[in-house]
Amino acid sequence: MNLIFLLQVSNQPNSTVKKVPLWDIIDASNAGIGWVINLILLIMLGYTIFVFVERFLALRKATKEESGLLNGVKSNLSNGNIEGAKQLCLASESPIAKMLLKGISRIGNAKNESIAATLENTGKFEILRLEQRLNFLATSSGAAPMIGFLGTVIGMVVVFIDLQNAQSLELKIIAPGIMTAMITTVGGLIVGIIAFMGYNYLVGQIGKVVYQMENAALEFMDLLNQSGK
């Protein structure tokens, strides 16, 4: 048998591959129930970005070095100026300042052990405030790829249904289902990756705040113990 015809390549202009715009591919993935999956992933992506940016700004403010705050508080307390130390803390909105303010307000009315417990409880409360909404990022990092995989399964089911009802095998018949399967998978992975990386970064920043707060609490209590108050 002569197989030379297999090596023939068509030089006609019509043989060129037509490029499909990205928006048309995404639009094709909305066939059937695909739009529901895409909408869920879009909402998750938007809220994930919002949570990351909002927490990033809050942590950036919290980790910003308080120029001379702790030294100023220690200096005022060493001179017996409790009110001056309070004013320094009130002038700042950082977790360290709020924690120290609680401790200063109890000087003279409680034992050092009680003041230490107050600092610890206040510190835990401030850390909880910094961690708010981070659980959504942790959930999204695992849930988004699973939702994308659900879209993949649904897309393949649509493909088999279309094939069953089709009179002939044509690409345009199965294309919507395949688009749904692929785009939802990609969307789920994108949301999951952003949420995962954002969560780990923010957790690392919170660890820095915890270290700063623990260091400030230790220095504050050392000053109280040395002064005998």
Number of C-alpha atoms within 10 A of each C-alpha: 3 5 7 7 7 7 7 8 8 9 8 7 7 8 9 9 7 7 6 8 8 9 9 9 16 19 15 19 26 21 17 14 15 26 18 13 24 23 13 14 25 15 11 21 21 11 16 26 16 12 20 21 13 13 22 18 12 14 21 15 14 21 20 10 11 14 8 10 19 20 15 15 24 19 16 17 21 15 9 11 13 17 13 16 24 21 12 18 23 14 11 13 11 20 26 27 23 20 23 27 20 18 24 21 15 14 16 10 10 13 12 18 10 14 22 17 12 17 27 17 14 20 22 16 14 19 17 11 12 21 15 11 15 20 11 16 26 18 14 26 24 17 19 25 22 17 22 28 21 17 29 24 19 20 29 19 15 23 20 13 13 17 15 11 9 12 8 9 11 10 9 8 15 19 19 24 29 21 24 32 25 20 24 32 23 15 21 29 22 18 26 28 16 17 28 18 14 23 23 14 13 20 15 12 17 21 13 14 23 19 11 16 24 15 12 20 21 13 15 21 18 12 16 19 11 9 10 8 13
